[in-house]
């Protein structure tokens, strides 16, 4: 079952003529995806008893996102164990977030099939939720929006004020404000990162006041 969870479709395609009955991890990925949604949802429901459905949904979305699952897969070394086709392997498919995330979901599915739901839940808690920042805090932009709506009944406004640096190493600057009052400034290699840094500064300022 674990071999199947670690087998990419490209490997099956290459080996199908020689290995009858070989299966890719796609079916286990499908099952694992469904199990993850329930496992993470239950964990958040129990851990954050006072939070609204909206905040819980945002936390769950972050925790089961491709990037979050791929980070966990990288941390536990799943990429080193993947069975990939020659072409996918040559293209470093073991580093692709989509492949890593799918493999982690497939492993969750395999644990569910062989050991049951509670065993799958313990696996996800231990290997994923225990290391995921989104369990304890929302991202700065989301947290800032929730705080400003609660405190001022307003939504923060972001502005990218420009970019600098050579073409291969651009640096973007951003500000975040409420009714024209700048609450935070940030910079980064992308507009999104600059805005996130600005939101983090604004959060610190508001929480300290």
C-alpha positions in Angstrom: 0.0 0.0 0.0 2.9 2.4 0.8 4.5 1.5 -2.5 1.3 2.5 -4.3 1.1 5.7 -2.3 4.6 6.7 -3.5 4.1 5.7 -7.1 3.5 8.5 -9.6 1.5 8.0 -12.8 4.6 8.6 -14.9 6.2 5.5 -13.4 3.2 3.4 -14.0 3.0 4.6 -17.6 6.6 3.5 -18.2 6.3 0.2 -16.4 2.8 -0.9 -17.4 4.0 -3.2 -20.1 6.3 -5.1 -17.7 4.5 -4.9 -14.4 0.9 -6.1 -14.6 -1.3 -4.7 -11.9 0.9 -1.7 -11.0 -1.1 1.2 -9.8 -0.4 4.9 -9.4 -1.2 6.8 -6.2 -4.1 8.7 -7.7 -6.9 6.7 -6.1 -5.3 6.9 -2.7 -4.7 10.6 -3.2 -8.4 11.1 -3.8 -9.2 9.2 -0.6 -6.5 11.0 1.4 -7.7 14.4 0.3 -11.2 13.6 1.6 -9.8 12.3 4.9 -7.5 15.3 5.4 -10.4 17.7 5.1 -12.3 15.9 7.9 -9.2 15.3 10.1 -8.1 19.0 9.9 -11.7 20.2 10.3 -12.2 18.2 13.4 -8.9 19.3 14.9 -9.6 22.9 14.3 -13.2 22.6 15.6 -11.9 21.1 18.9 -8.9 23.4 19.2 -10.6 26.7 18.5 -13.9 26.4 20.3 -14.7 30.1 20.2 -13.9 30.8 16.5 -16.4 31.5 13.8 -17.0 29.2 10.9 -15.4 31.7 8.6 -12.1 31.7 10.5 -12.1 28.0 10.8 -12.6 27.6 7.1 -9.7 29.9 6.4 -7.4 28.0 8.7 -8.4 24.7 7.1 -7.9 26.0 3.6 -4.3 27.1 4.6 -3.6 23.7 6.2 -4.7 21.6 3.3 -3.3 23.8 0.6 -0.8 22.3 -1.9 2.0 24.5 -0.5 1.4 23.4 3.1 1.2 19.7 2.3 4.3 20.0 0.0 6.3 21.5 2.9 5.4 18.7 5.1 6.3 16.1 2.4 9.6 17.8 2.0 10.3 17.9 5.7 9.7 14.2 6.2 11.6 13.2 3.1 8.9 11.8 0.9 10.5 13.2 -2.2 13.4 10.8 -1.8 11.1 7.8 -1.8 8.9 8.6 -4.8 8.8 6.3 -7.7 8.8 8.5 -10.8 9.1 7.9 -14.5 12.5 8.7 -16.1 11.3 11.9 -17.7 9.7 13.2 -14.5 12.7 12.2 -12.5 15.1 14.0 -14.9 12.9 17.1 -14.5 13.3 16.8 -10.7 9.6 15.9 -10.2 10.5 14.9 -6.6 10.7 18.7 -5.9 7.4 19.7 -7.5 4.8 20.9 -4.9 2.0 19.2 -6.8 3.7 15.8 -6.8 4.8 16.1 -3.1 1.4 17.2 -1.9 -0.4 14.4 -3.8 2.0 11.8 -2.3 1.3 13.0 1.2 -2.4 12.8 0.6 -1.9 9.3 -0.8 0.0 8.2 2.3 -2.9 9.6 4.4 -5.2 7.5 2.3 -3.1 4.4 2.7 -3.0 4.8 6.5 -6.8 5.2 6.5 -7.3 2.1 4.4 -4.9 -0.1 6.4 -5.3 1.2 9.9 -8.5 3.2 10.0 -9.6 6.8 10.5 -8.2 7.4 14.0 -4.7 6.2 12.9 -4.8 8.5 9.9 -5.8 11.4 12.2 -2.9 10.6 14.6 -0.5 10.5 11.6 -1.8 13.9 10.3 -1.6 15.5 13.8 1.9 14.2 14.4 3.5 14.8 11.0 1.5 17.8 9.7 -0.5 19.8 12.2 2.2 19.8 14.9 4.5 21.7 12.5 2.0 23.9 10.7 1.9 27.6 11.6 -1.7 28.0 10.4 -2.9 26.0 13.4 -1.8 28.7 15.8 -2.2 31.9 13.8 -3.7 33.2 10.5 -1.5 34.8 7.9 -0.7 38.5 8.6 -3.1 39.8 5.9 -6.0 37.7 7.1 -5.3 38.5 10.8 -5.0 42.2 10.0 -8.3 42.2 8.2 -10.1 40.4 11.0 -8.6 42.9 13.6 -9.5 46.0 11.7 -13.0 44.8 10.9 -13.5 44.0 14.6 -11.9 47.3 15.9 -12.8 49.8 13.2 -15.5 48.0 11.1 -13.2 48.7 8.1 -11.1 46.7 5.7 -7.4 47.7 5.2 -6.2 49.1 1.9 -2.9 48.1 0.3 -0.8 50.1 -2.2 2.4 49.1 -4.0 4.5 52.3 -4.0 7.1 51.1 -6.5 10.0 48.7 -7.2 13.7 49.0 -7.3 16.8 46.9 -8.0 18.1 45.2 -11.1 15.7 43.2 -13.3 16.8 39.9 -11.8 16.4 41.0 -8.2 13.5 43.4 -8.0 12.3 44.8 -4.6 8.7 45.9 -4.2 7.5 48.3 -1.5 4.0 48.4 -0.1 1.9 50.2 2.5 -1.3 49.3 4.3 -3.7 51.9 5.6 -7.1 52.6 7.1 -8.9 55.7 5.9 -5.6 57.1 4.6 -3.7 56.5 7.8 -0.7 54.3 7.0 -0.4 51.5 9.6 2.5 49.6 8.1 5.2 49.4 5.5 6.9 46.5 3.9 9.2 45.3 1.1 10.0 42.1 -0.6 10.9 40.3 -3.9 7.2 40.1 -4.8 4.2 42.4 -4.3 2.5 39.8 -2.1 5.5 39.4 0.2 5.8 43.2 0.5 2.1 43.5 1.4 2.5 40.6 3.9 5.4 42.4 5.6 3.4 45.6 5.7 0.4 43.7 7.3 2.7 42.2 9.9 4.1 45.6 10.9 0.5 47.0 11.1 -0.5 44.1 13.3 2.3 44.7 15.7 1.5 48.4 15.8 -2.2 47.9 16.5 -1.7 45.1 19.1 0.8 47.3 20.9 -1.5 50.3 21.1 
